[in-house]
Amino acid sequence: MISADIKPEVSLGDQFTVLVLKGKGDSIISRMKDGRVILFNRENPIFSELEPGMIVDCRVSFIAQNYIIVDPVAPPEEGDEAVKLGLQMVSETEN
């Protein structure tokens, strides 16, 4: 996912903002700084609004060794903030 708001260790109920990315096929994901995949809860009513390039506030609902599942807690946004978060992701992966 790579957001400045996310700590390396996450706990159930933590909230942060993530950038929605295109996954394999038609899926959408995000990524944490440590490489873990962030999956979005498909049963959440906001899930259908998510598209790659958007940012969304989420709450951690499940934690596994290689991934976490989050529930969107607010409608997604697109625009300047999403672009800034995407650029931040690229700059952090290059360092």
C-alpha positions, 0 to 999 in steps of 0.5 A, spaced: 500 500 500 505 504 502 502 510 505 505 514 510 500 513 515 501 506 516 506 503 521 510 497 520 506 493 525 498 493 524 493 491 529 485 490 528 481 496 528 487 501 526 485 506 521 489 509 515 488 511 508 491 507 502 491 507 494 487 502 491 491 499 485 490 494 480 491 487 482 491 480 478 485 480 473 479 484 475 481 484 482 483 491 486 489 491 492 493 495 495 500 494 499 503 495 505 511 498 506 513 491 508 510 488 502 504 485 504 498 485 500 492 489 502 485 486 500 479 489 501 473 486 504 468 484 498 462 484 503 463 492 505 458 496 501 463 501 499 467 495 495 463 496 489 465 504 488 473 502 489 477 503 482 485 503 481 487 510 482 483 512 488 484 513 495 480 510 501 480 510 508 480 503 511 480 500 518 483 493 519 479 487 520 483 481 519 491 480 519 495 474 516 502 473 515 502 475 508 496 480 507 491 484 511 484 485 510 481 492 511 474 495 510 473 501 507 470 506 512 468 512 507 467 513 500 473 513 496 476 519 493 480 521 487 484 527 484 490 531 487 491 527 494 491 520 490 496 522 485 500 525 491 500 518 494 501 514 488 508 519 487 510 517 494 509 510 493 514 510 487 519 515 491 519 510 497 520 504 493 526 507 489 529 508 496 
